[in-house]
Structure formats: structure tokens, C-alpha cells
Amino acid sequence: MRKSLNITALALAVVCVLGSCSGGQNENKATAVDNTVEPAVAKSEAVDENAIQLEANDQMQFNMQEIKVKAGEEITLVFKHTGKMDKSIMGHNFVLLKKGVDLAAFTQKAALAKDHDYIPADETSNILAHTKVIGGGETTSVKFTVPAQGTYDFLCSFPAHAALMKGKLIAE
Ligand code: CO
């Protein structure tokens, strides 16, 4: 990044030497370059902050059955499908349920909600956080505040997946 800025400055200097540039034009150019640099830096800082990596594969598995996090903290869960299969046949999502929600009943209902990305519209009050459904090679993320201390169920709500694809989020 610094190198390209130096080259830009050098190019401007050459133009000035040739006598076709005023001091005012030079300042405008420098301001424009700064504006393009700043957002890129801010973005990379936001991604690193409190991120948890969760993966799922073509064998219908999460790579973690237990996720330990700090109660009350805001986290970003980055969810990656490491397989190759299309989301229509091996779709995965991450759904975190509130305490006391019947996992089996929720799963049955979610399987029928294909038009809503397997998130039933009348169950949203039972969900603490969820991602969209992704296919092989895709990555998505969800930002949420970890609930109060306790153990919470998470699952993939794609039809028939929760039998294998489920785990516990432990807020400590
Ligand atoms: Co799945």
C-alpha cells in the first residue's frame, strides 16, 4: 500500500516537473488517495474482533459439538462449508435456540420451511441467532450477543441434518 502511494506521489512529482500542475491540484489528489485507504483498514479490524470459526462438511457434520463463549459478549460466528456439494442437497446453517425450546419439534417444523431458508416464520422468537443456508465452498457469518450463562442448543435446520448436526453453545 505504501509503495503504491509513493509511486503515485512520484508520478505527480514528474507531472509537476513538466510544469503542468499547481499546488492546489496536488492537494486534491492526496486527499482522494487517503479516502480509499481508510475503509479497507477499518474493515479488517472489524472481522478479527471476537470471531469464532465453525465449519460443516459434505458428511453432514459440524467440526465442533461444543462452543464455549463468554456470556454477554458480542461475537461474530464465521461459518464455513468446507464441502463441495450444492446447498440444495447438502445445505448447512447455524441456528442457536433459546433455552427450553423443544429441539425435535423445532427441527420438524424447520424442515418444512424451505421457502424461508428453513427458518420457520413463527419460530423466530425461539431463535437467538442464525445464519443463512450455504453450500459447499461458501462462507457466511452472524454477529450476536452471547446470552446469559448456561447451555444452549445449536443445530443445522436443513431437513434431516439435526440428527447429526447439533451441539451445545456454553455461555460461561
Ligand atoms: Co446441514
Backbone and ligand atoms as CSV (ligand in chain L), in Angstrom:
chain,resi,resn,atom,element,x,y,z
A,1,MET,N,N,0.848,-1.215,0.000
A,1,MET,CA,C,0.000,0.000,0.000
A,1,MET,C,C,0.873,1.251,0.000
A,2,ARG,N,N,1.893,1.260,0.906
A,2,ARG,CA,C,2.764,2.424,0.983
A,2,ARG,C,C,3.530,2.621,-0.323
A,3,LYS,N,N,3.931,1.493,-0.910
A,3,LYS,CA,C,4.706,1.565,-2.139
A,3,LYS,C,C,3.891,2.233,-3.256
A,4,SER,N,N,2.595,1.825,-3.379
A,4,SER,CA,C,1.791,2.394,-4.454
A,4,SER,C,C,1.542,3.882,-4.220
A,5,LEU,N,N,1.453,4.292,-2.952
A,5,LEU,CA,C,1.281,5.715,-2.654
A,5,LEU,C,C,2.528,6.474,-3.088
A,6,ASN,N,N,3.700,5.881,-2.799
A,6,ASN,CA,C,4.950,6.525,-3.183
A,6,ASN,C,C,5.033,6.687,-4.696
A,7,ILE,N,N,4.572,5.643,-5.397
A,7,ILE,CA,C,4.605,5.704,-6.865
A,7,ILE,C,C,3.675,6.800,-7.362
A,8,THR,N,N,2.487,6.899,-6.720
A,8,THR,CA,C,1.548,7.962,-7.102
A,8,THR,C,C,2.185,9.333,-6.887
A,9,ALA,N,N,2.837,9.493,-5.717
A,9,ALA,CA,C,3.491,10.771,-5.399
A,9,ALA,C,C,4.581,11.074,-6.414
A,10,LEU,N,N,5.310,10.019,-6.774
A,10,LEU,CA,C,6.393,10.170,-7.745
A,10,LEU,C,C,5.826,10.607,-9.095
A,11,ALA,N,N,4.745,9.965,-9.504
A,11,ALA,CA,C,4.115,10.292,-10.787
A,11,ALA,C,C,3.665,11.754,-10.795
A,12,LEU,N,N,3.069,12.193,-9.666
A,12,LEU,CA,C,2.633,13.588,-9.568
A,12,LEU,C,C,3.832,14.524,-9.640
A,13,ALA,N,N,4.904,14.135,-8.972
A,13,ALA,CA,C,6.114,14.957,-8.962
A,13,ALA,C,C,6.643,15.121,-10.383
A,14,VAL,N,N,6.616,14.038,-11.143
A,14,VAL,CA,C,7.093,14.083,-12.529
A,14,VAL,C,C,6.238,15.053,-13.336
A,15,VAL,N,N,4.891,14.962,-13.143
A,15,VAL,CA,C,3.973,15.857,-13.856
A,15,VAL,C,C,4.294,17.304,-13.497
A,16,CYS,N,N,4.587,17.574,-12.196
A,16,CYS,CA,C,4.893,18.930,-11.746
A,16,CYS,C,C,6.190,19.446,-12.364
A,17,VAL,N,N,7.138,18.541,-12.459
A,17,VAL,CA,C,8.414,18.922,-13.064
A,17,VAL,C,C,8.179,19.382,-14.509
A,18,LEU,N,N,7.240,18.710,-15.184
A,18,LEU,CA,C,6.939,19.064,-16.577
A,18,LEU,C,C,6.168,20.381,-16.674
A,19,GLY,N,N,5.770,20.927,-15.501
A,19,GLY,CA,C,5.214,22.275,-15.465
A,19,GLY,C,C,3.716,22.379,-15.648
A,20,SER,N,N,2.979,21.266,-15.535
A,20,SER,CA,C,1.545,21.318,-15.822
A,20,SER,C,C,0.697,21.174,-14.569
A,21,CYS,N,N,1.300,21.329,-13.370
A,21,CYS,CA,C,0.462,21.147,-12.179
A,21,CYS,C,C,0.685,22.245,-11.168
A,22,SER,N,N,-0.428,22.658,-10.541
A,22,SER,CA,C,-0.329,23.679,-9.495
A,22,SER,C,C,-0.359,22.993,-8.140
A,23,GLY,N,N,-0.024,23.704,-7.095
A,23,GLY,CA,C,-0.071,23.146,-5.731
A,23,GLY,C,C,-1.465,22.684,-5.375
A,24,GLY,N,N,-2.488,23.398,-5.788
A,24,GLY,CA,C,-3.880,23.051,-5.456
A,24,GLY,C,C,-4.277,21.690,-5.982
A,25,GLN,N,N,-3.945,21.372,-7.181
A,25,GLN,CA,C,-4.279,20.068,-7.773
A,25,GLN,C,C,-3.595,18.942,-7.005
A,26,ASN,N,N,-2.391,19.188,-6.623
A,26,ASN,CA,C,-1.624,18.193,-5.882
A,26,ASN,C,C,-2.322,17.817,-4.570
A,27,GLU,N,N,-2.820,18.793,-3.834
A,27,GLU,CA,C,-3.514,18.541,-2.560
A,27,GLU,C,C,-4.779,17.710,-2.768
A,28,ASN,N,N,-5.535,18.052,-3.809
A,28,ASN,CA,C,-6.771,17.311,-4.077
A,28,ASN,C,C,-6.491,15.833,-4.317
A,29,LYS,N,N,-5.459,15.570,-5.040
A,29,LYS,CA,C,-5.106,14.182,-5.374
A,29,LYS,C,C,-4.747,13.410,-4.104
A,30,ALA,N,N,-3.984,14.034,-3.212
A,30,ALA,CA,C,-3.554,13.375,-1.979
A,30,ALA,C,C,-4.758,13.022,-1.112
A,31,THR,N,N,-5.747,13.898,-1.034
A,31,THR,CA,C,-6.946,13.653,-0.235
A,31,THR,C,C,-7.713,12.451,-0.778
A,32,ALA,N,N,-7.827,12.360,-2.084
A,32,ALA,CA,C,-8.566,11.266,-2.700
A,32,ALA,C,C,-7.909,9.926,-2.379
A,33,VAL,N,N,-6.590,9.865,-2.382
A,33,VAL,CA,C,-5.871,8.619,-2.084
A,33,VAL,C,C,-6.133,8.192,-0.637
A,34,ASP,N,N,-6.086,9.135,0.307
A,34,ASP,CA,C,-6.329,8.804,1.717
A,34,ASP,C,C,-7.711,8.190,1.913
A,35,ASN,N,N,-8.705,8.722,1.244
A,35,ASN,CA,C,-10.071,8.218,1.404
A,35,ASN,C,C,-10.209,6.754,0.976
A,36,THR,N,N,-9.463,6.325,-0.014
A,36,THR,CA,C,-9.587,4.943,-0.471
A,36,THR,C,C,-8.861,3.978,0.473
A,37,VAL,N,N,-7.892,4.464,1.209
A,37,VAL,CA,C,-7.116,3.596,2.104
A,37,VAL,C,C,-7.873,3.323,3.410
A,38,GLU,N,N,-8.485,4.317,4.006
A,38,GLU,CA,C,-9.068,4.177,5.346
A,38,GLU,C,C,-10.141,3.097,5.503
A,39,PRO,N,N,-11.134,2.986,4.627
A,39,PRO,CA,C,-12.179,1.966,4.835
A,39,PRO,C,C,-11.626,0.546,4.853
A,40,ALA,N,N,-10.596,0.260,4.058
A,40,ALA,CA,C,-10.019,-1.085,3.992
A,40,ALA,C,C,-9.435,-1.483,5.351
A,41,VAL,N,N,-8.788,-0.563,6.022
A,41,VAL,CA,C,-8.192,-0.836,7.331
A,41,VAL,C,C,-9.289,-1.083,8.362
A,42,ALA,N,N,-10.320,-0.262,8.371
A,42,ALA,CA,C,-11.405,-0.397,9.341
A,42,ALA,C,C,-12.093,-1.757,9.198
A,43,LYS,N,N,-12.257,-2.221,7.974
A,43,LYS,CA,C,-12.951,-3.481,7.716
A,43,LYS,C,C,-12.169,-4.671,8.284
A,44,SER,N,N,-10.861,-4.711,8.080
A,44,SER,CA,C,-10.086,-5.862,8.545
A,44,SER,C,C,-10.067,-5.921,10.068
A,45,GLU,N,N,-10.116,-4.783,10.735
A,45,GLU,CA,C,-10.164,-4.773,12.205
A,45,GLU,C,C,-11.489,-5.352,12.709
A,46,ALA,N,N,-12.582,-5.038,12.033
A,46,ALA,CA,C,-13.904,-5.494,12.461
A,46,ALA,C,C,-14.029,-7.013,12.367
A,47,VAL,N,N,-13.422,-7.614,11.370
A,47,VAL,CA,C,-13.532,-9.066,11.170
A,47,VAL,C,C,-12.780,-9.852,12.246
A,48,ASP,N,N,-11.645,-9.330,12.702
A,48,ASP,CA,C,-10.816,-10.056,13.675
A,48,ASP,C,C,-11.398,-10.083,15.079
A,49,GLU,N,N,-12.246,-9.154,15.397
A,49,GLU,CA,C,-12.711,-8.953,16.752
A,49,GLU,C,C,-13.675,-10.065,17.204
A,50,ASN,N,N,-13.284,-10.850,18.213
A,50,ASN,CA,C,-14.129,-11.884,18.811
A,50,ASN,C,C,-14.779,-12.830,17.802
A,51,ALA,N,N,-14.011,-13.311,16.851
A,51,ALA,CA,C,-14.582,-14.205,15.849
A,51,ALA,C,C,-14.412,-15.668,16.248
A,52,ILE,N,N,-15.453,-16.453,15.993
A,52,ILE,CA,C,-15.404,-17.894,16.226
A,52,ILE,C,C,-15.576,-18.561,14.875
A,53,GLN,N,N,-14.765,-19.565,14.591
A,53,GLN,CA,C,-14.853,-20.258,13.310
A,53,GLN,C,C,-15.573,-21.583,13.512
A,54,LEU,N,N,-16.640,-21.794,12.770
A,54,LEU,CA,C,-17.353,-23.071,12.798
A,54,LEU,C,C,-17.411,-23.587,11.362
A,55,GLU,N,N,-17.165,-24.883,11.202
A,55,GLU,CA,C,-17.187,-25.466,9.863
A,55,GLU,C,C,-18.193,-26.606,9.773
A,56,ALA,N,N,-18.645,-26.866,8.554
A,56,ALA,CA,C,-19.516,-28.007,8.279
A,56,ALA,C,C,-19.040,-28.622,6.969
A,57,ASN,N,N,-19.317,-29.924,6.774
A,57,ASN,CA,C,-18.762,-30.601,5.598
A,57,ASN,C,C,-19.817,-31.396,4.832
A,58,ASP,N,N,-19.376,-32.118,3.809
A,58,ASP,CA,C,-20.287,-32.927,2.985
A,58,ASP,C,C,-20.738,-34.202,3.698
A,59,GLN,N,N,-20.129,-34.515,4.844
A,59,GLN,CA,C,-20.535,-35.706,5.619
A,59,GLN,C,C,-21.589,-35.336,6.670
A,60,MET,N,N,-22.179,-34.150,6.514
A,60,MET,CA,C,-23.249,-33.723,7.411
A,60,MET,C,C,-22.761,-33.568,8.851
A,61,GLN,N,N,-21.597,-32.946,9.000
A,61,GLN,CA,C,-21.026,-32.775,10.340
A,61,GLN,C,C,-20.562,-31.342,10.579
A,62,PHE,N,N,-20.766,-30.886,11.809
A,62,PHE,CA,C,-20.082,-29.677,12.274
A,62,PHE,C,C,-18.710,-30.124,12.775
A,63,ASN,N,N,-17.739,-29.227,12.772
A,63,ASN,CA,C,-16.423,-29.598,13.311
A,63,ASN,C,C,-16.339,-29.384,14.825
A,64,MET,N,N,-17.395,-28.850,15.416
A,64,MET,CA,C,-17.432,-28.676,16.880
A,64,MET,C,C,-18.815,-29.070,17.394
A,65,GLN,N,N,-18.837,-29.828,18.478
A,65,GLN,CA,C,-20.115,-30.136,19.131
A,65,GLN,C,C,-20.318,-29.240,20.347
A,66,GLU,N,N,-19.263,-28.510,20.681
A,66,GLU,CA,C,-19.316,-27.641,21.846
A,66,GLU,C,C,-18.608,-26.333,21.523
A,67,ILE,N,N,-19.302,-25.234,21.771
A,67,ILE,CA,C,-18.700,-23.917,21.550
A,67,ILE,C,C,-18.751,-23.169,22.876
A,68,LYS,N,N,-17.589,-22.822,23.400
A,68,LYS,CA,C,-17.548,-22.099,24.679
A,68,LYS,C,C,-17.321,-20.615,24.427
A,69,VAL,N,N,-18.174,-19.806,24.995
A,69,VAL,CA,C,-18.077,-18.360,24.808
A,69,VAL,C,C,-18.383,-17.649,26.127
A,70,LYS,N,N,-18.072,-16.379,26.149
A,70,LYS,CA,C,-18.293,-15.580,27.362
A,70,LYS,C,C,-19.689,-14.970,27.338
A,71,ALA,N,N,-20.454,-15.181,28.402
A,71,ALA,CA,C,-21.810,-14.627,28.479
A,71,ALA,C,C,-21.779,-13.106,28.316
A,72,GLY,N,N,-22.723,-12.609,27.546
A,72,GLY,CA,C,-22.877,-11.166,27.398
A,72,GLY,C,C,-21.966,-10.506,26.386
A,73,GLU,N,N,-21.045,-11.276,25.818
A,73,GLU,CA,C,-20.098,-10.697,24.881
A,73,GLU,C,C,-20.658,-10.709,23.458
A,74,GLU,N,N,-20.311,-9.694,22.681
A,74,GLU,CA,C,-20.738,-9.686,21.275
A,74,GLU,C,C,-19.698,-10.453,20.462
A,75,ILE,N,N,-20.156,-11.452,19.715
A,75,ILE,CA,C,-19.218,-12.247,18.923
A,75,ILE,C,C,-19.675,-12.331,17.460
A,76,THR,N,N,-18.714,-12.656,16.614
A,76,THR,CA,C,-19.029,-12.931,15.213
A,76,THR,C,C,-18.730,-14.402,14.975
A,77,LEU,N,N,-19.732,-15.154,14.584
A,77,LEU,CA,C,-19.531,-16.552,14.238
A,77,LEU,C,C,-19.369,-16.639,12.724
A,78,VAL,N,N,-18.184,-17.080,12.307
A,78,VAL,CA,C,-17.905,-17.251,10.883
A,78,VAL,C,C,-18.144,-18.718,10.559
A,79,PHE,N,N,-19.052,-18.965,9.632
A,79,PHE,CA,C,-19.496,-20.325,9.342
A,79,PHE,C,C,-19.103,-20.706,7.918
A,80,LYS,N,N,-18.298,-21.759,7.814
A,80,LYS,CA,C,-17.745,-22.157,6.516
A,80,LYS,C,C,-18.174,-23.578,6.155
A,81,HIS,N,N,-18.637,-23.750,4.925
A,81,HIS,CA,C,-18.975,-25.087,4.397
A,81,HIS,C,C,-17.742,-25.559,3.625
A,82,THR,N,N,-17.040,-26.547,4.179
A,82,THR,CA,C,-15.774,-26.984,3.575
A,82,THR,C,C,-15.972,-28.032,2.484
A,83,GLY,N,N,-17.237,-28.434,2.237
A,83,GLY,CA,C,-17.502,-29.455,1.230
A,83,GLY,C,C,-17.602,-28.885,-0.172
A,84,LYS,N,N,-18.152,-29.724,-1.071
A,84,LYS,CA,C,-18.289,-29.332,-2.478
A,84,LYS,C,C,-19.736,-29.381,-2.956
A,85,MET,N,N,-20.610,-29.990,-2.152
A,85,MET,CA,C,-21.983,-30.224,-2.615
A,85,MET,C,C,-22.829,-28.957,-2.570
A,86,ASP,N,N,-23.793,-28.922,-3.474
A,86,ASP,CA,C,-24.678,-27.762,-3.608
A,86,ASP,C,C,-25.571,-27.597,-2.377
A,87,LYS,N,N,-25.992,-26.374,-2.135
A,87,LYS,CA,C,-26.810,-26.133,-0.939
A,87,LYS,C,C,-28.210,-26.754,-1.045
A,88,SER,N,N,-28.630,-27.098,-2.264
A,88,SER,CA,C,-29.950,-27.724,-2.399
A,88,SER,C,C,-29.948,-29.176,-1.903
A,89,ILE,N,N,-28.775,-29.810,-1.858
A,89,ILE,CA,C,-28.723,-31.194,-1.351
A,89,ILE,C,C,-27.905,-31.347,-0.063
A,90,MET,N,N,-26.943,-30.462,0.179
A,90,MET,CA,C,-26.142,-30.544,1.404
A,90,MET,C,C,-26.008,-29.154,2.019
A,91,GLY,N,N,-27.134,-28.481,2.110
A,91,GLY,CA,C,-27.129,-27.135,2.682
A,91,GLY,C,C,-26.919,-27.174,4.186
A,92,HIS,N,N,-26.212,-26.180,4.691
A,92,HIS,CA,C,-25.992,-26.092,6.139
A,92,HIS,C,C,-26.246,-24.673,6.621
A,93,ASN,N,N,-26.760,-24.589,7.831
A,93,ASN,CA,C,-26.840,-23.295,8.504
A,93,ASN,C,C,-26.487,-23.506,9.971
A,94,PHE,N,N,-26.409,-22.421,10.694
A,94,PHE,CA,C,-26.180,-22.460,12.134
A,94,PHE,C,C,-27.372,-21.770,12.769
A,95,VAL,N,N,-28.081,-22.493,13.641
A,95,VAL,CA,C,-29.245,-21.925,14.321
A,95,VAL,C,C,-29.060,-22.126,15.818
A,96,LEU,N,N,-29.075,-21.046,16.559
A,96,LEU,CA,C,-28.927,-21.100,18.024
A,96,LEU,C,C,-30.289,-20.854,18.662
A,97,LEU,N,N,-30.724,-21.837,19.461
A,97,LEU,CA,C,-32.066,-21.758,20.050
A,97,LEU,C,C,-32.042,-21.206,21.475
A,98,LYS,N,N,-33.157,-20.594,21.835
A,98,LYS,CA,C,-33.325,-20.159,23.222
A,98,LYS,C,C,-33.433,-21.381,24.114
A,99,LYS,N,N,-33.209,-21.195,25.406
A,99,LYS,CA,C,-33.343,-22.296,26.364
A,99,LYS,C,C,-34.782,-22.778,26.404
A,100,GLY,N,N,-34.951,-24.090,26.560
A,100,GLY,CA,C,-36.282,-24.642,26.751
A,100,GLY,C,C,-37.050,-24.912,25.471
A,101,VAL,N,N,-36.457,-24.601,24.319
A,101,VAL,CA,C,-37.141,-24.888,23.052
A,101,VAL,C,C,-36.982,-26.381,22.751
A,102,ASP,N,N,-38.078,-27.023,22.366
A,102,ASP,CA,C,-38.060,-28.456,22.046
A,102,ASP,C,C,-37.331,-28.655,20.713
A,103,LEU,N,N,-36.160,-29.242,20.795
A,103,LEU,CA,C,-35.301,-29.398,19.621
A,103,LEU,C,C,-35.969,-30.227,18.515
A,104,ALA,N,N,-36.585,-31.338,18.913
A,104,ALA,CA,C,-37.220,-32.232,17.933
A,104,ALA,C,C,-38.382,-31.534,17.224
A,105,ALA,N,N,-39.201,-30.847,17.990
A,105,ALA,CA,C,-40.358,-30.149,17.415
A,105,ALA,C,C,-39.894,-29.027,16.490
A,106,PHE,N,N,-38.880,-28.291,16.928
A,106,PHE,CA,C,-38.351,-27.199,16.107
A,106,PHE,C,C,-37.812,-27.742,14.784
A,107,THR,N,N,-37.045,-28.831,14.871
A,107,THR,CA,C,-36.422,-29.426,13.688
A,107,THR,C,C,-37.459,-29.867,12.664
A,108,GLN,N,N,-38.521,-30.500,13.142
A,108,GLN,CA,C,-39.602,-30.967,12.256
A,108,GLN,C,C,-40.241,-29.796,11.516
A,109,LYS,N,N,-40.491,-28.743,12.251
A,109,LYS,CA,C,-41.136,-27.570,11.678
A,109,LYS,C,C,-40.212,-26.881,10.662
A,110,ALA,N,N,-38.938,-26.775,11.035
A,110,ALA,CA,C,-37.969,-26.095,10.175
A,110,ALA,C,C,-37.806,-26.815,8.835
A,111,ALA,N,N,-37.878,-28.142,8.873
A,111,ALA,CA,C,-37.694,-28.934,7.648
A,111,ALA,C,C,-38.739,-28.585,6.592
A,112,LEU,N,N,-39.889,-28.101,7.030
A,112,LEU,CA,C,-40.975,-27.756,6.109
A,112,LEU,C,C,-40.871,-26.315,5.594
A,113,ALA,N,N,-39.944,-25.554,6.168
A,113,ALA,CA,C,-39.879,-24.122,5.853
A,113,ALA,C,C,-38.863,-23.814,4.749
A,114,LYS,N,N,-38.915,-24.603,3.695
A,114,LYS,CA,C,-37.940,-24.426,2.600
A,114,LYS,C,C,-37.978,-23.011,2.018
A,115,ASP,N,N,-39.173,-22.452,1.888
A,115,ASP,CA,C,-39.316,-21.117,1.305
A,115,ASP,C,C,-38.751,-20.015,2.198
A,116,HIS,N,N,-38.491,-20.345,3.459
A,116,HIS,CA,C,-37.940,-19.359,4.397
A,116,HIS,C,C,-36.527,-19.746,4.824
A,117,ASP,N,N,-35.806,-20.440,3.932
A,117,ASP,CA,C,-34.422,-20.841,4.218
A,117,ASP,C,C,-34.353,-21.715,5.481
A,118,TYR,N,N,-35.404,-22.502,5.697
A,118,TYR,CA,C,-35.507,-23.444,6.829
A,118,TYR,C,C,-35.529,-22.756,8.199
A,119,ILE,N,N,-36.008,-21.508,8.193
A,119,ILE,CA,C,-36.243,-20.782,9.442
A,119,ILE,C,C,-37.734,-20.465,9.478
A,120,PRO,N,N,-38.537,-21.249,10.207
A,120,PRO,CA,C,-39.987,-21.009,10.222
A,120,PRO,C,C,-40.316,-19.610,10.747
A,121,ALA,N,N,-41.175,-18.920,10.044
A,121,ALA,CA,C,-41.504,-17.532,10.398
A,121,ALA,C,C,-42.046,-17.419,11.826
A,122,ASP,N,N,-42.834,-18.404,12.252
A,122,ASP,CA,C,-43.428,-18.304,13.595
A,122,ASP,C,C,-42.523,-18.881,14.697
A,123,GLU,N,N,-41.290,-19.182,14.360
A,123,GLU,CA,C,-40.346,-19.679,15.368
A,123,GLU,C,C,-39.229,-18.677,15.664
A,124,THR,N,N,-39.275,-17.521,15.009
A,124,THR,CA,C,-38.160,-16.580,15.165
A,124,THR,C,C,-37.987,-16.131,16.625
A,125,SER,N,N,-39.061,-16.138,17.399
A,125,SER,CA,C,-38.936,-15.730,18.800
A,125,SER,C,C,-38.199,-16.782,19.634
A,126,ASN,N,N,-38.044,-17.996,19.081
A,126,ASN,CA,C,-37.306,-19.059,19.780
A,126,ASN,C,C,-35.831,-19.116,19.374
A,127,ILE,N,N,-35.449,-18.250,18.452
A,127,ILE,CA,C,-34.087,-18.280,17.899
A,127,ILE,C,C,-33.274,-17.085,18.400
A,128,LEU,N,N,-32.082,-17.386,18.913
A,128,LEU,CA,C,-31.199,-16.313,19.402
A,128,LEU,C,C,-30.358,-15.741,18.268
A,129,ALA,N,N,-29.946,-16.616,17.341
A,129,ALA,CA,C,-29.133,-16.173,16.204
A,129,ALA,C,C,-29.145,-17.268,15.152
A,130,HIS,N,N,-29.015,-16.872,13.889
A,130,HIS,CA,C,-28.883,-17.887,12.847
A,130,HIS,C,C,-28.207,-17.294,11.627
A,131,THR,N,N,-27.626,-18.194,10.813
A,131,THR,CA,C,-27.063,-17.774,9.532
A,131,THR,C,C,-28.041,-18.189,8.438
A,132,LYS,N,N,-27.733,-17.796,7.210
A,132,LYS,CA,C,-28.467,-18.307,6.055
A,132,LYS,C,C,-27.937,-19.711,5.744
A,133,VAL,N,N,-28.602,-20.418,4.855
A,133,VAL,CA,C,-28.143,-21.737,4.406
A,133,VAL,C,C,-27.065,-21.533,3.327
A,134,ILE,N,N,-25.949,-22.249,3.468
A,134,ILE,CA,C,-24.879,-22.156,2.470
A,134,ILE,C,C,-24.539,-23.528,1.901
A,135,GLY,N,N,-23.930,-23.545,0.719
A,135,GLY,CA,C,-23.488,-24.778,0.083
A,135,GLY,C,C,-21.972,-24.903,0.110
A,136,GLY,N,N,-21.457,-25.976,-0.484
A,136,GLY,CA,C,-20.021,-26.246,-0.485
A,136,GLY,C,C,-19.192,-25.062,-0.972
A,137,GLY,N,N,-18.120,-24.764,-0.258
A,137,GLY,CA,C,-17.210,-23.701,-0.648
A,137,GLY,C,C,-17.627,-22.318,-0.193
A,138,GLU,N,N,-18.831,-22.203,0.394
A,138,GLU,CA,C,-19.316,-20.879,0.802
A,138,GLU,C,C,-19.020,-20.594,2.274
A,139,THR,N,N,-18.974,-19.326,2.597
A,139,THR,CA,C,-18.774,-18.871,3.976
A,139,THR,C,C,-19.779,-17.771,4.269
A,140,THR,N,N,-20.301,-17.775,5.480
A,140,THR,CA,C,-21.198,-16.697,5.890
A,140,THR,C,C,-20.866,-16.368,7.343
A,141,SER,N,N,-21.529,-15.396,7.909
A,141,SER,CA,C,-21.272,-15.090,9.311
A,141,SER,C,C,-22.493,-14.457,9.945
A,142,VAL,N,N,-22.522,-14.517,11.272
A,142,VAL,CA,C,-23.597,-13.859,12.016
A,142,VAL,C,C,-22.987,-13.257,13.276
A,143,LYS,N,N,-23.418,-12.066,13.580
A,143,LYS,CA,C,-22.934,-11.358,14.766
A,143,LYS,C,C,-24.063,-11.383,15.794
A,144,PHE,N,N,-23.744,-11.754,17.025
A,144,PHE,CA,C,-24.789,-11.739,18.055
A,144,PHE,C,C,-24.179,-11.584,19.439
A,145,THR,N,N,-25.032,-11.275,20.390
A,145,THR,CA,C,-24.594,-11.152,21.775
A,145,THR,C,C,-24.847,-12.474,22.474
A,146,VAL,N,N,-23.804,-13.031,23.066
A,146,VAL,CA,C,-23.923,-14.306,23.783
A,146,VAL,C,C,-24.915,-14.122,24.931
A,147,PRO,N,N,-25.880,-15.065,25.056
A,147,PRO,CA,C,-26.880,-14.927,26.108
A,147,PRO,C,C,-26.290,-15.151,27.512
A,148,ALA,N,N,-27.149,-15.101,28.508
A,148,ALA,CA,C,-26.739,-15.283,29.910
A,148,ALA,C,C,-26.110,-16.659,30.102
A,149,GLN,N,N,-25.345,-16.814,31.181
A,149,GLN,CA,C,-24.660,-18.081,31.464
A,149,GLN,C,C,-25.615,-19.258,31.376
A,150,GLY,N,N,-25.134,-20.316,30.725
A,150,GLY,CA,C,-25.958,-21.508,30.576
A,150,GLY,C,C,-25.583,-22.261,29.316
A,151,THR,N,N,-26.359,-23.329,29.036
A,151,THR,CA,C,-26.088,-24.170,27.877
A,151,THR,C,C,-27.250,-24.065,26.897
A,152,TYR,N,N,-26.920,-23.837,25.635
A,152,TYR,CA,C,-27.931,-23.618,24.597
A,152,TYR,C,C,-27.697,-24.580,23.430
A,153,ASP,N,N,-28.782,-25.033,22.816
A,153,ASP,CA,C,-28.662,-25.930,21.662
A,153,ASP,C,C,-28.401,-25.135,20.393
A,154,PHE,N,N,-27.498,-25.669,19.563
A,154,PHE,CA,C,-27.404,-25.153,18.199
A,154,PHE,C,C,-27.542,-26.318,17.230
A,155,LEU,N,N,-27.958,-26.046,16.015
A,155,LEU,CA,C,-28.219,-27.101,15.045
A,155,LEU,C,C,-28.161,-26.550,13.627
A,156,CYS,N,N,-28.169,-27.480,12.666
A,156,CYS,CA,C,-28.410,-27.137,11.272
A,156,CYS,C,C,-29.863,-27.519,11.026
A,157,SER,N,N,-30.662,-26.582,10.514
A,157,SER,CA,C,-32.095,-26.853,10.359
A,157,SER,C,C,-32.464,-27.362,8.973
A,158,PHE,N,N,-31.477,-27.684,8.136
A,158,PHE,CA,C,-31.745,-28.303,6.837
A,158,PHE,C,C,-32.381,-29.673,7.109
A,159,PRO,N,N,-33.358,-30.100,6.283
A,159,PRO,CA,C,-34.096,-31.341,6.585
A,159,PRO,C,C,-33.185,-32.540,6.893
A,160,ALA,N,N,-33.491,-33.199,8.007
A,160,ALA,CA,C,-32.824,-34.429,8.456
A,160,ALA,C,C,-31.379,-34.244,8.914
A,161,HIS,N,N,-30.894,-33.017,8.966
A,161,HIS,CA,C,-29.500,-32.810,9.358
A,161,HIS,C,C,-29.279,-32.765,10.869
A,162,ALA,N,N,-30.280,-32.321,11.608
A,162,ALA,CA,C,-30.059,-32.091,13.042
A,162,ALA,C,C,-29.780,-33.372,13.828
A,163,ALA,N,N,-30.121,-34.531,13.238
A,163,ALA,CA,C,-29.810,-35.787,13.925
A,163,ALA,C,C,-28.301,-35.872,14.184
A,164,LEU,N,N,-27.515,-35.426,13.213
A,164,LEU,CA,C,-26.052,-35.404,13.374
A,164,LEU,C,C,-25.528,-34.007,13.665
A,165,MET,N,N,-26.161,-33.030,13.023
A,165,MET,CA,C,-25.636,-31.661,13.104
A,165,MET,C,C,-26.280,-30.876,14.229
A,166,LYS,N,N,-25.809,-31.144,15.436
A,166,LYS,CA,C,-26.274,-30.385,16.593
A,166,LYS,C,C,-25.180,-30.336,17.630
A,167,GLY,N,N,-25.257,-29.350,18.499
A,167,GLY,CA,C,-24.250,-29.210,19.529
A,167,GLY,C,C,-24.710,-28.232,20.601
A,168,LYS,N,N,-23.783,-27.943,21.499
A,168,LYS,CA,C,-24.111,-27.049,22.626
A,168,LYS,C,C,-23.236,-25.808,22.600
A,169,LEU,N,N,-23.884,-24.684,22.750
A,169,LEU,CA,C,-23.143,-23.457,22.974
A,169,LEU,C,C,-23.167,-23.201,24.481
A,170,ILE,N,N,-21.990,-23.123,25.065
A,170,ILE,CA,C,-21.893,-22.934,26.518
A,170,ILE,C,C,-21.442,-21.511,26.816
A,171,ALA,N,N,-22.330,-20.757,27.428
A,171,ALA,CA,C,-22.017,-19.379,27.815
A,171,ALA,C,C,-21.501,-19.398,29.251
A,172,GLU,N,N,-20.255,-18.942,29.433
A,172,GLU,CA,C,-19.622,-19.028,30.751
A,172,GLU,C,C,-19.505,-17.662,31.426
L,1,CO,CO,CO,-26.749,-29.177,7.338
